Amino acid sequence: MGLLLLALSLIGLVGAAPSYYEVGDSDGWTTTVGADYYKSWSSSKTFCVGDSLIFQYNKTLHNVMEVSSQDFESCNPNFPLNTYQSQYEPVVLNRTGHFYFICGVPGHCESGQKLDVLVMSADTPINQPNNASSSCSKPNPPPQPTEDPLQVLPVDDETIATLPYNAASSPCVWTGLSMLSFVLLITLVSV
């Protein structure tokens, strides 16, 4: 089956592989890049149905909300279409047309933390501003998370001690469950 898919993809019978775009590239999703940064960023890319956006941000300072065109223009976070809570979670662009994203933290959208993405169908020829023709057939692999100290905690004893305790993962719980299973098995066999 794998060889069949490989052969079909080589001759173009299988759709193009999706691309992954790290929003803001190495700058990520932030307010420190200027009012028109994300507009310039998105206009320099070709987004196609099936592609994904990856928002990298500090969850204590920012969020990601998909909103309507009207709420995008007015920076209104009160009626989000979707709210994304997880960093590095791919946001799949599953249809053609515009997708609108804002940061719902007061003042952030107004300072430029908003993104308008225009998604094309795979068979639409796309003309870039520099007159270069582009298409949806060039995959862009998923970006790797950056090692920003605000986003990635070091794994040491102090960090582990601050994590919530999960009683179900305790060795004592599993030992107790194993012994209970053993006792039940013996009881059933001896009856």
Phi, psi and chi 1 to 4 in degrees:
 res  aa     phi    psi   chi1   chi2   chi3   chi4
   1 MET       -  -41.6 -178.8   62.6  152.8      -
   2 GLY   -61.4  -40.6      -      -      -      -
   3 LEU   -65.4  -37.0  -70.7  175.1      -      -
   4 LEU   -63.7  -46.6  177.0   62.6      -      -
   5 LEU   -62.0  -40.1  -73.5  174.2      -      -
   6 LEU   -63.1  -46.2  176.0   63.2      -      -
   7 ALA   -63.1  -43.8      -      -      -      -
   8 LEU   -65.1  -38.7  -69.6  174.7      -      -
   9 SER   -68.8  -33.4   66.1      -      -      -
  10 LEU   -67.8  -32.0  -71.1  175.3      -      -
  11 ILE   -96.4    3.3   60.3  173.3      -      -
  12 GLY    87.7   16.5      -      -      -      -
  13 LEU   -87.1  -14.9  -64.5  177.7      -      -
  14 VAL  -105.0  142.3  173.8      -      -      -
  15 GLY   -57.4  160.9      -      -      -      -
  16 ALA   -64.4  147.0      -      -      -      -
  17 ALA   -69.7  143.3      -      -      -      -
  18 PRO   -69.6  154.4   24.4  -31.4      -      -
  19 SER  -106.3  155.0  -69.2      -      -      -
  20 TYR  -117.8  130.8  -65.8   84.7      -      -
  21 TYR  -120.8  122.7  -65.6   93.7      -      -
  22 GLU   -81.9  111.5 -175.9  176.9  -19.7      -
  23 VAL   -59.5  125.2  173.9      -      -      -
  24 GLY    80.6    6.0      -      -      -      -
  25 ASP    52.1 -130.8  -64.1  -36.1      -      -
  26 SER   -71.5  -15.7   61.4      -      -      -
  27 ASP   -77.6  -25.2  -68.2  -47.5      -      -
  28 GLY    73.0 -159.5      -      -      -      -
  29 TRP  -101.4  103.5 -176.3 -119.1      -      -
  30 THR  -154.4  171.9 -177.1      -      -      -
  31 THR   -98.8   -1.2   55.3      -      -      -
  32 THR   -89.7    8.6   61.6      -      -      -
  33 VAL  -105.6   -6.4  -68.4      -      -      -
  34 GLY   105.3  159.2      -      -      -      -
  35 ALA   -65.7  -34.2      -      -      -      -
  36 ASP  -105.5    8.6  -68.5  -34.1      -      -
  37 TYR   -58.8  -50.1  178.6   79.1      -      -
  38 TYR   -71.2  -28.2  -66.5  108.7      -      -
  39 LYS   -65.0  -46.1 -177.2  176.4 -176.4  177.4
  40 SER   -65.0  -41.3  -62.3      -      -      -
  41 TRP   -60.0  -49.7  178.4   85.5      -      -
  42 SER   -70.2  -32.2   69.3      -      -      -
  43 SER   -72.6  -14.7   67.1      -      -      -
  44 SER   -91.6    2.4   70.8      -      -      -
  45 LYS  -117.0  158.9  -48.5  -76.9 -173.8 -128.7
  46 THR  -113.0  111.8  -58.4      -      -      -
  47 PHE  -103.4  134.0  -59.3  101.1      -      -
  48 CYS  -127.1  157.2  -58.2      -      -      -
  49 VAL   -54.8  130.9  173.5      -      -      -
  50 GLY    99.4  -17.8      -      -      -      -
  51 ASP   -68.2  164.6  -72.0   -9.8      -      -
  52 SER  -131.8  146.7  -65.5      -      -      -
  53 LEU  -103.5  140.9  -59.8  176.0      -      -
  54 ILE  -118.4  117.0  -51.2  -80.9      -      -
  55 PHE   -96.2  119.6  -70.9   85.0      -      -
  56 GLN  -107.9  122.3  -69.0 -166.5   37.3      -
  57 TYR  -159.3  164.8   58.5   97.1      -      -
  58 ASN   -84.8  113.6 -177.6  -28.0      -      -
  59 LYS   -64.3  -21.3  -71.8  176.0   21.0  173.4
  60 THR   -79.7  -16.0   61.1      -      -      -
  61 LEU  -111.6  -24.0  -59.8  175.8      -      -
  62 HIS  -138.6  170.8  -54.9  -70.8      -      -
  63 ASN  -149.1  178.3   59.8   39.6      -      -
  64 VAL  -132.6  123.4  177.6      -      -      -
  65 MET  -126.5  132.2  -64.1  178.4  164.9      -
  66 GLU   -88.9  130.7 -177.4 -179.4   -9.0      -
  67 VAL  -133.1  170.5  -64.2      -      -      -
  68 SER   -73.1  168.1   68.2      -      -      -
  69 SER   -58.8  -43.8  170.6      -      -      -
  70 GLN   -64.1  -44.2 -176.0  177.2   -1.0      -
  71 ASP   -69.4  -28.4  -71.8  -18.8      -      -
  72 PHE   -64.7  -49.1  176.4   81.0      -      -
  73 GLU   -63.5  -37.3  -67.5  -59.3  -33.0      -
  74 SER   -94.9    0.6   63.6      -      -      -
  75 CYS    56.3   44.7  -71.6      -      -      -
  76 ASN   -97.7  111.3  179.9    4.3      -      -
  77 PRO   -90.7    5.7   33.7  -35.6      -      -
  78 ASN   -76.8  -17.5  -64.4  -35.0      -      -
  79 PHE  -132.1   60.9  -55.6  103.2      -      -
  80 PRO   -67.9  144.6   25.6  -33.0      -      -
  81 LEU   -77.6  -36.9  -56.7  173.6      -      -
  82 ASN  -148.3  147.4  -72.5  -54.5      -      -
  83 THR  -124.4  128.6  -58.5      -      -      -
  84 TYR  -105.5  127.9  -60.0   95.8      -      -
  85 GLN  -106.0  -16.5  -57.7  -68.2  -28.3      -
  86 SER  -110.5  127.0  172.8      -      -      -
  87 GLN   -65.6  150.2  -63.6  169.5  -86.3      -
  88 TYR    67.6    3.4  -48.1  120.3      -      -
  89 GLU   -76.9  122.2  173.8 -173.7   -4.6      -
  90 PRO   -65.2  133.4  -15.6   26.1      -      -
  91 VAL  -100.4  107.3  175.8      -      -      -
  92 VAL   -79.3  129.4  179.3      -      -      -
  93 LEU   -88.7   94.8  -55.6  171.7      -      -
  94 ASN   -99.2   10.4   57.1    3.6      -      -
  95 ARG  -155.4  166.6   59.9  171.1  173.4   76.5
  96 THR   -81.2  163.2   59.4      -      -      -
  97 GLY   107.5 -167.4      -      -      -      -
  98 HIS   -89.3  141.3  -72.2  -91.2      -      -
  99 PHE  -118.0  134.2  -75.4   77.8      -      -
 100 TYR  -119.4  129.4  -59.9   98.2      -      -
 101 PHE  -128.5  142.9  -58.2   94.2      -      -
 102 ILE  -138.8  162.9   65.4  170.2      -      -
 103 CYS   -93.2  126.9  178.4      -      -      -
 104 GLY   -84.4    0.3      -      -      -      -
 105 VAL   -70.2  130.8  174.3      -      -      -
 106 PRO   -50.5  129.1  -27.7   35.5      -      -
 107 GLY    89.6  -20.3      -      -      -      -
 108 HIS   -71.0  -46.9  -71.3 -159.9      -      -
 109 CYS   -60.8  -44.3  177.3      -      -      -
 110 GLU   -60.9  -28.1  -68.0   83.3   -4.2      -
 111 SER   -88.9    4.3   69.0      -      -      -
 112 GLY   115.0    0.5      -      -      -      -
 113 GLN   -84.7   72.5 -163.5  172.9    6.1      -
 114 LYS  -149.9  148.3   57.4 -164.4  -89.8 -176.8
 115 LEU  -139.3  129.0  174.0   66.4      -      -
 116 ASP  -112.7  118.5  173.5    4.6      -      -
 117 VAL  -115.7  125.1  172.8      -      -      -
 118 LEU   -99.0  121.2  177.4   59.5      -      -
 119 VAL  -105.6  130.2  179.1      -      -      -
 120 MET  -103.1  160.9  -54.0  -67.9 -159.3      -
 121 SER   -80.0  160.7   67.6      -      -      -
 122 ALA   -64.2  -25.6      -      -      -      -
 123 ASP   -98.1    8.0   56.8   -5.1      -      -
 124 THR   -87.8  121.1  -56.5      -      -      -
 125 PRO   -68.5  138.9   18.4  -21.9      -      -
 126 ILE  -120.3  127.6  -59.7  158.3      -      -
 127 ASN  -103.4  119.6  -68.5  -41.8      -      -
 128 GLN   -80.9  159.6  -64.3  -69.6  -17.5      -
 129 PRO   -56.7  -27.8  -21.8   28.2      -      -
 130 ASN   -88.7   19.2   60.6    3.3      -      -
 131 ASN    66.0   10.2  -66.0  -31.9      -      -
 132 ALA   -85.0  135.1      -      -      -      -
 133 SER   -85.5  138.7 -178.9      -      -      -
 134 SER  -131.6  165.1 -177.3      -      -      -
 135 SER  -144.8  179.6   70.3      -      -      -
 136 CYS   -91.4   17.6  -66.1      -      -      -
 137 SER   -97.9   -1.3   62.1      -      -      -
 138 LYS  -100.7  105.5  -62.7  178.4 -176.8  174.1
 139 PRO   -70.9  147.0   24.4  -30.0      -      -
 140 ASN  -121.0  114.5 -179.0   16.1      -      -
 141 PRO   -64.2  157.5   23.3  -30.0      -      -
 142 PRO   -60.9  139.7    3.4   -3.4      -      -
 143 PRO   -71.9  151.8   25.6  -31.6      -      -
 144 GLN   -89.5  140.3  -63.1  -59.4  -46.2      -
 145 PRO   -58.2  141.4  -20.8   29.6      -      -
 146 THR   -79.4  157.9   58.4      -      -      -
 147 GLU   -96.9   57.7  -60.8 -110.4  -26.7      -
 148 ASP   -77.6  125.4 -174.5  -22.3      -      -
 149 PRO   -61.7  -19.9   13.7  -21.4      -      -
 150 LEU   -77.0  -16.9  -66.2  175.0      -      -
 151 GLN  -110.6  -31.6  -62.9  172.5   -9.9      -
 152 VAL  -114.9  117.2  179.5      -      -      -
 153 LEU   -83.2  141.1  -65.3  174.4      -      -
 154 PRO   -68.2  144.4   22.6  -29.6      -      -
 155 VAL   -95.2   99.4  179.5      -      -      -
 156 ASP  -138.6  176.2   56.1   18.2      -      -
 157 ASP   -58.9  -37.6  -68.5  -24.5      -      -
 158 GLU   -65.8  -42.8 -176.8  178.2  -35.9      -
 159 THR   -65.7  -44.5  -58.1      -      -      -
 160 ILE   -61.8  -36.7  -68.2  171.0      -      -
 161 ALA   -65.7  -23.6      -      -      -      -
 162 THR   -87.2  -10.9   64.5      -      -      -
 163 LEU   -75.6  148.0  -62.6  175.2      -      -
 164 PRO   -64.9  143.6   12.9  -18.1      -      -
 165 TYR   -78.7  131.0  178.2   71.3      -      -
 166 ASN  -107.3  101.8 -176.5   -6.2      -      -
 167 ALA   -62.5  -30.0      -      -      -      -
 168 ALA   -67.3  -22.8      -      -      -      -
 169 SER   -91.5    0.1   64.8      -      -      -
 170 SER   -68.0  136.6  168.1      -      -      -
 171 PRO   -59.7  -30.7  -15.6   22.0      -      -
 172 CYS   -64.2  -38.9  -64.6      -      -      -
 173 VAL   -63.9  -45.2  170.0      -      -      -
 174 TRP   -68.5  -37.1  -71.9  108.1      -      -
 175 THR   -63.9  -43.2  -57.1      -      -      -
 176 GLY   -63.5  -41.7      -      -      -      -
 177 LEU   -65.8  -38.5  -71.6  174.6      -      -
 178 SER   -63.9  -43.6  -62.0      -      -      -
 179 MET   -65.9  -40.7  -67.2 -165.0   59.2      -
 180 LEU   -61.9  -41.9  179.4   60.9      -      -
 181 SER   -62.5  -41.3  -61.7      -      -      -
 182 PHE   -63.1  -45.1  179.5   71.3      -      -
 183 VAL   -62.9  -43.0  169.1      -      -      -
 184 LEU   -63.5  -40.6  -73.3  173.4      -      -
 185 LEU   -63.3  -44.9 -179.2   63.2      -      -
 186 ILE   -63.3  -41.3  -69.3  179.1      -      -
 187 THR   -62.6  -42.2  -56.0      -      -      -
 188 LEU   -68.0  -38.9  -70.9  173.2      -      -
 189 VAL   -69.6  -37.8  170.2      -      -      -
 190 SER   -80.4  -10.2   47.6      -      -      -
 191 VAL   -83.7      -  171.4      -      -      -
